Amino acid sequence: MTIPQTDNIDNAVFLGRQPILDRTQQIVAYELLFRASGGSNAALIEDNFRATAEVVVRAFVEMGLANVLGNYSGYINVDERFLASELVELLPRDRVVLEILETVQLTPAVVTRLRELRQKGMRLALDDFTHLRPEQVPVLDLVEVVKVDLLGLQADEIPLIVECLHRWPLKLLAEKIDDSEQFQHCSQLGFELFQGYYFAKPTILVGRRIDPARIGVLRLINLVISDAEANALEREFKRYPHLTYKLLRLVNSVAFGVATQIDSLRHAITILGRRQLQRWLQLLLFTQRAEGVPGQPLFALAATRGKLMELMMDSIAPGDRGQVDQAFMVGALSLLDVLFGMPLPDLLMELNLADAVRSALLNGEGLLGRLLSIVRALEQNRFADVIALLAELPRLSLSQVNQAQIQALGWANELSATAGG
């Protein structure tokens, strides 16, 4: 979901990113998804090799592994031409999994090449598996992961696929998980890895029991917004002692860059100030785990949204702390309905928000609403919409969005590592 460092739209190559999780719903890897300029350049879409090659250069050279992947592995789609090229030899073997596209013809020559790459230490995965074909048998001896396409299977076919693939020492990845029931079912069947819109694309899950700790964080956020006394903040924190621990872990993380180790709540409030305390409380919401809620992906998404909106606003209105803070708040709080499984208007009634923030969150209005629309379009790979929205913002260029996206991803990666602990 990253835009390369160029304002030449015709030459732009876009990069999407979707998390891969384990049974505990912790991120273990990302699949890097390739897109042509504006999502509509047919020449690039049809040329898988060129698209893959250009994005690999940007992801691993120009943007940097720390920003794109953090400490996780990256799954990269590859076709026959890319497998045969020298480019594949340049990829870091300890960080990359080559995901063999379903369109690849598994000829003897391709199998031989896969065997060579495997002997050199490259990790392999087989994409979009729905049934066992004879030509796949020698490949199953070489791959580490098989991605089973749930959309291509009936529910009663999935156990048969699992039983068939258990003949090989493989990790099974269930892709295109759309809801909690699918996740639980596949986990019980023996799948170890999971990917899909249930984890990465925000959807409202209704009828969920609300975690009291999250209500506590909302109260704390409102106290800070209302400029309550420090004693009132401390009293509220004492009702939820584990929140103090989580807050201290966050503010002592590398991403915050505090020179002095913060070891108490009062110290945190003093050193941080109300402005930063409010930001960390907004992110603290997403570190609370509740049944049926994919916690870590939501935390990473909220952190990325907040930081990206902050950086974009800083490009538009440099030095305007008020607007920059509001931009971070809109990004971080834009997932509240997903987190709580409640309508956003009901949740925002509990918070004393500025009108500009409230109208951006509820109706997508104003400059803040337009920036939020850019962020959502990036997440959903709607790059034509990104370009159209940027045309309305002359102070924000494509290259500035790119730089902001890279910084936001790196910042969120550092935070996720801390929050995951």
C-alpha positions, 0 to 999 in steps of 0.5 A: 500500500506504499507509493514510490518516491515519484510524482510521475504517476505514469511510472509509479508502481504501488505496493500493498501489504497484508499481514499473515498471522499465527493461531494466536492472531499475532503477525508473523509475516506480510505478503507484499502485493504488487499493483500497477500505476493507479491500479489500472495500467494494464501493461504492468498488470499483465507483465508479472515479471516487470511488476515484481522486479520493480516493486522488489527494488523499491521495497528492498532497496529504496524503502528498506526492509525495516520500514516495509517488513519490520522484523517479519518475513515477506511473501513475494508472488513470483512467476516463471520468468522471475524464478529463472532470473538472477533477481531472485538470487539477490533477495535476502533468504532469511527474510523472503518467502517466494510464493509460486503463483497459481498460473505457473506451469510446473514443468520439469524445468521449473521444478528443477529451478525450484530445487536449486533455489531450495538448496541455496536456502530460499523458502518457497510457498505454493499459492492458491491451492484447491486440489492436488494435481499430479504436477504439484507432487514434486513441488510439495517436497520442496515448499515450506508453506501451502496457501489453501484458497478457501474461496475455491473450496466448499466447507466439506472439502477443506478437511479432505485437503488438510488430510491430503497435505498432511502427507508432507511436512508442510505448514498450511496457510488458510487464505481469504479468511472472512470471519471468526468462524472460518478462522476457528474452523481452520485452526481446529483442522490444523492450519498454522497460518492465516490471512484474509480480510477478517484480520486486515480489512476493518469490518464491524463485528456485532454483539461483542462483549466490551472489555472494561479495560477499553472503557477505562482507556476511553475515560482516560482519553476524555479526561486528557481532552477535557484537561483534567487534573493530574490527580484525576488521571492517576485515580482513573489509572489506579482502577486498571493497574495493568494499563499503567504497565502497558503505557510505560512499555509503549512510551519507553519503546524505541519509536518514542525516542525518550532519552530518560527511562520512564518508570512511573505513571507520574513520571510519564505524565510529567515527561510526556505532557498532555499532548503525547499522553493523549496519543499513547492512550489512543493507541493503548486501546488497541493493545487490549485483547478480547475474544474474537478480536484480532488485536495485533493487526488492529494495533498496527493499523491504528498506529500506521493510520495515526502516524501517516495522517500526522505526517501528511498534515505536517506537510500541508500545515507545517508547524501547526501543532493543533491540526497535526494532533487532530490528524493523528487522533482521527487516524488512531480513532477511526477504528473504534467501531471495529474495536468495540463492535459498536456504531461509531456515533455511539462511541464518539458521544463519550468523547469531547472531540473537536468539531473538525475531528468528529465530522471527519470521523463520522462523515469524512468531511473537511481536510481531515476527512480527505486525509482519512479517505487517502489512508483508507484508499491506500489500505484497499489498493484503490490507487486511482482514488488516491491520485484523485484525492491528491489532485484536490490537495496542492500542498501534498504531493505524491512523493510526500505521501510516499515518504510519510507512508514509509515513516509510518510503517517503520514507526508502527513496526517498532510499536507493534514489536513493543505492544506484542510483548 
